Amino acid sequence: MSGRLFNEVARLFVAGFAGEELDARVRGLLGQGLGGVILFSRNLAHWRAALSLIEEVYRATPSHPPLVTIDQEGGRVQRLGPPFLQLPPMRRLGRSGDESLCRQAAHRLGLELRAAGIWLDFAPVLDVDSNPRNPVIGDRSFSADPLQVARLGVAFGSGLQQAGVAACGKHLPGHGDSSTDSHRELPRLEHDRQRLERVELVPFVRASDHLATMMMAHLLVPALDAELPTSLSPAAYRLARDHLGFGGVIFTDDVEMAAVAEEPGPVEAAVRAIAAGADVVLVCHRPELVEEAIAETVRRVETGAVFRARITEANRRLDGLARRFHAHRARPDGARLQRLFSSPERRELERRLQDTEAVIT
């Protein structure tokens, strides 16, 4: 196993871990080329300690700027609590219809994330809220209107990116009309291609020219692939590349979710996802699975030149993402963060968000 190949494969993985200190296994993997980390509330009890943790991630990664990522959507999906800006559910911003407010809120959030050393946010949610029985999307979506989701989703993502934080549109090809939760089982979306084009894909088509990254969902969509979940399906990645024309980085959703963890299993799912077209695989809980998946991916790469080309392609996209967002300059800056927390602009934005709530209710 060549060191270079191991490093290039390791870069295609982002790991989560327990606790408020950098996991020793993750630290070692970062030294061997691991792409980066995803942070959760379990890692971020206090903002000062969070900055120390993030600085450790940078120090542990000598070969490239690490992907320091988070799910900071607003509403019920916010990993960083106060004093970081707390956004309302996207449904509320959607009901306001205020594109400027949406962009400004995301921009302010992005400034704070960037000052903390986080330079990729898994937001905005581009799912259309078309199924009131959906157990996982609901108020995380801007609207039941695809055009409204597209308009406000692009505004939100653009606000983040203007602040120097890469945005990620999720969950391609659209999780809004499912009736089951992919954390628990594999959802099935039975719509034909015409319906997908008319509803689910509308926000992603619009966002493909604006957002730096997207996340592929774990869904079974027979109109695209009758056998494989979208995250493991070459047809789903061709949809993103050829139909949407998306040239940025594509992440998988967490391969420890039951939708793929039960079958074919998280390690096999990771390998198949990269082979199918994913650029980065999320493994959000168990670092030992990251080690296993890297080793198995390397083994598969050594058996075929086409698969080797996939690794090269994904690394090239990650190089471009890091250059675009000056990731090497994204280290934590506590003094700047404190100024952002107490700025008049922050207080004015919070007032506007509260006023929006009052008008809607």
Residue pairs with C-beta under 8 A, 6 or more apart in sequence:
1 298
1 302
5 298
5 301
5 302
5 311
6 32
6 33
6 294
6 298
7 32
7 33
7 63
8 33
8 311
8 312
8 315
9 33
9 294
9 297
9 298
9 301
9 311
10 29
10 32
10 33
10 34
10 35
10 294
11 33
11 34
11 35
11 64
11 314
11 315
11 318
12 35
12 274
12 278
12 279
12 280
12 281
12 297
12 311
12 314
12 315
12 318
13 29
13 34
13 35
13 270
13 280
13 281
13 283
13 290
13 293
13 294
14 34
14 35
14 36
14 37
14 38
14 67
14 69
14 251
14 280
14 281
14 282
14 283
15 23
15 26
15 29
15 34
15 36
15 37
15 38
15 283
15 284
15 287
15 290
16 37
16 38
16 39
16 40
16 254
16 282
16 283
16 284
16 285
17 23
17 25
17 26
17 37
17 43
17 285
17 287
18 42
18 43
18 285
19 42
19 43
20 42
20 43
20 44
20 45
20 49
20 53
21 53
21 56
22 53
22 56
22 57
22 60
23 287
25 287
25 288
25 291
26 34
26 37
26 287
26 290
27 56
27 60
29 287
29 290
29 291
29 294
30 36
30 37
30 57
30 60
30 61
30 66
31 60
31 61
31 62
33 63
33 64
34 61
34 66
34 290
34 294
35 66
35 67
35 280
35 318
36 57
36 61
36 66
36 67
36 68
36 69
37 57
37 66
37 67
37 68
37 69
38 69
38 70
38 71
38 122
38 282
38 284
39 50
39 53
39 54
39 68
39 69
39 70
39 79
39 118
40 70
40 71
40 79
40 284
41 79
41 80
41 81
43 50
43 53
43 79
44 50
44 53
44 79
44 80
44 81
47 80
47 83
47 84
47 116
47 337
48 334
50 80
50 116
51 116
51 117
51 332
51 334
51 337
52 332
54 68
54 116
54 117
54 118
54 331
54 332
55 117
55 331
55 332
57 66
57 68
57 117
58 65
58 66
58 68
58 117
58 331
60 66
64 318
64 319
64 322
65 119
65 322
65 327
65 328
65 330
66 327
67 119
67 120
67 280
67 318
67 327
68 117
68 118
68 119
68 120
68 330
69 118
69 120
69 121
69 122
70 79
70 80
70 113
70 118
70 120
70 121
70 122
71 77
71 78
71 79
71 121
71 122
71 123
72 78
72 79
72 80
72 84
72 109
72 113
72 118
72 121
72 122
72 123
73 87
73 90
73 122
73 123
73 124
73 125
73 140
74 86
74 87
74 88
74 89
74 90
74 93
74 105
74 123
75 87
75 88
75 89
75 90
75 91
75 92
75 139
75 140
76 89
76 139
76 140
77 140
78 84
78 86
78 87
80 113
80 116
83 341
84 109
84 112
84 116
84 341
85 105
85 108
85 109
85 112
85 346
85 349
85 350
87 93
87 105
87 109
87 353
88 353
88 356
88 357
89 139
89 140
90 124
90 125
90 139
90 140
90 141
90 142
90 152
90 156
91 129
91 138
91 139
91 140
91 141
91 142
91 143
92 139
92 356
92 357
92 360
93 101
93 102
93 105
93 142
93 152
93 156
93 356
94 141
94 142
94 143
94 148
94 149
94 152
95 143
95 360
96 102
96 356
96 359
96 360
97 148
97 152
98 356
99 151
99 152
99 155
100 155
101 352
101 353
101 356
102 152
102 155
102 156
102 159
103 155
103 156
103 158
103 159
103 162
104 159
104 349
104 352
105 156
105 159
105 349
105 353
106 123
106 124
106 155
106 156
106 157
106 158
106 159
106 160
106 163
106 167
107 159
107 160
107 162
107 163
108 159
108 163
108 340
108 345
108 346
108 349
109 121
109 159
109 160
109 163
110 121
110 159
110 160
110 161
110 162
110 163
110 164
110 165
111 163
111 164
111 340
112 337
112 340
112 341
113 119
113 121
113 160
113 163
113 165
114 163
114 164
114 165
114 330
115 332
115 333
115 334
115 336
115 337
115 340
116 332
116 337
117 330
117 331
117 332
117 333
118 165
118 330
119 164
119 165
119 166
119 325
119 327
119 330
120 165
120 166
120 168
120 213
120 325
121 160
121 165
121 166
121 167
121 168
122 168
122 170
122 215
122 251
123 156
123 157
123 160
123 167
123 168
123 170
124 142
124 152
124 153
124 156
124 157
124 167
124 169
124 170
125 137
125 140
125 141
125 142
125 153
125 170
125 171
126 149
126 150
126 153
126 169
126 170
126 171
126 172
126 174
126 203
126 204
126 207
127 137
127 140
127 141
127 149
127 170
127 171
127 174
127 175
127 176
127 200
127 203
128 141
128 143
128 144
128 145
128 146
128 149
128 174
128 176
128 177
128 199
128 200
128 202
128 203
129 137
129 138
129 139
129 141
129 142
129 143
129 144
129 149
129 176
130 144
130 176
130 177
130 199
131 137
131 176
131 177
131 178
131 179
132 138
133 179
134 175
134 176
134 177
134 178
134 179
135 179
135 180
135 181
136 175
136 178
136 181
136 182
136 183
137 175
137 176
137 178
141 149
141 176
142 148
142 149
142 152
142 153
143 149
143 152
146 198
146 199
146 200
146 202
146 203
147 202
149 202
149 203
150 202
150 203
150 205
150 206
150 207
151 206
153 169
153 203
153 206
153 207
154 206
154 207
154 210
154 211
156 167
157 167
157 169
157 207
157 210
157 211
158 167
158 210
160 166
160 167
161 167
161 210
161 211
161 212
161 325
164 325
164 326
164 330
165 325
166 212
166 213
166 321
166 324
166 325
167 211
167 212
167 213
168 211
168 212
168 213
168 214
168 215
168 251
169 203
169 204
169 207
169 211
169 213
169 214
169 215
170 214
170 215
170 217
170 253
171 215
171 216
171 217
171 219
171 253
172 204
172 214
172 215
172 216
172 217
172 230
172 236
172 240
172 250
173 196
173 200
173 201
173 204
173 217
173 219
173 221
173 224
173 230
173 236
173 239
174 189
174 196
174 199
174 200
174 201
174 203
174 204
174 217
175 182
175 187
175 217
175 219
176 200
177 189
177 191
177 199
177 200
178 187
178 188
178 189
178 219
179 187
180 186
180 187
180 188
181 187
182 217
182 218
182 219
182 253
182 257
182 258
182 259
183 257
183 258
183 259
184 258
184 259
185 258
185 259
185 262
186 218
186 219
186 220
186 229
186 258
186 259
186 260
186 263
187 218
187 219
187 220
187 259
188 219
188 220
188 221
188 222
189 200
189 219
189 220
189 221
190 222
191 199
191 200
191 221
191 223
192 223
193 223
193 224
196 221
196 223
196 224
201 243
201 244
204 214
204 240
204 244
204 246
205 244
207 214
208 214
208 240
208 244
208 245
208 246
209 245
211 248
212 248
212 249
212 321
212 324
212 325
213 248
213 249
213 250
213 251
213 321
214 240
214 246
214 248
214 249
214 250
214 251
215 250
215 251
215 252
215 253
216 230
216 231
216 236
216 237
216 240
216 250
216 251
216 252
216 253
216 273
216 278
217 230
217 231
217 253
218 229
218 230
218 231
218 252
218 253
218 257
218 259
218 260
219 229
219 230
219 231
219 259
220 228
220 229
220 230
221 230
221 236
224 230
224 233
224 235
224 236
224 239
225 233
225 235
225 236
228 235
228 276
229 259
229 260
230 236
231 252
231 253
231 255
231 260
231 269
231 273
231 276
231 278
232 260
232 264
232 269
232 272
232 273
232 276
233 276
234 276
234 277
236 276
236 277
237 250
237 276
237 277
237 278
238 277
240 246
240 250
240 277
241 247
241 277
247 317
248 317
248 321
249 279
249 280
249 314
249 317
249 318
249 321
250 277
250 278
250 279
250 280
251 278
251 279
251 280
251 281
251 282
252 269
252 270
252 273
252 278
252 280
252 281
252 282
253 282
254 282
254 283
254 284
254 285
255 261
255 266
255 269
255 270
255 273
255 281
255 282
255 283
255 289
255 293
256 266
256 283
256 284
256 285
256 286
256 289
260 266
260 269
261 269
264 272
266 283
266 289
266 293
267 289
267 292
267 293
267 296
268 296
270 281
270 283
270 289
270 293
270 296
270 297
271 293
271 296
271 297
271 300
273 281
274 281
274 297
274 310
274 311
274 314
275 300
275 307
275 310
277 310
278 314
279 313
279 314
279 317
279 318
280 314
280 318
281 293
283 289
283 290
283 293
300 307
301 307
301 308
301 311
321 327
322 328
340 346
